[in-house]
């Protein structure tokens, strides 16, 4: 977990808005966020580097982050675990994600999917479905 100086009014999800796979997962999260408790922002928004100084572009490209209203930033599997507790429709998933001792497994799985997200998303006509080298 990373402490940021920013304390957003709503929990903020930072994601790769140029990634087709990421956008589809965010669309799903928007539908699951029945109470509208989350704010979604692409890491490519020009304000992100200014508002969240503690998170490097490389960090943001590597994994999704959720910054809670206290300014705590959780990335990758920890962000997914946090969201599974925050969104009632994900509570059944929370039970699985919070089995003691399983976080390293979820982190490895998250990193694998994140590294291969451009392949998982399929071909792309926007020309943005490539990770920077």
Protein Blocks (a to p, Z undefined) as FASTA:
>chain_A
ZZdfbdcfbdcddddfkbfklmmmmmmmmmmmmnopaccddfklmklmmmmmmlcfklmm
mpccdddfkopacehjlmmmmmmmmpmklmmmmmmmmgghilmmmmmmmmmmmmmmmmmn
opafklpacccZZ
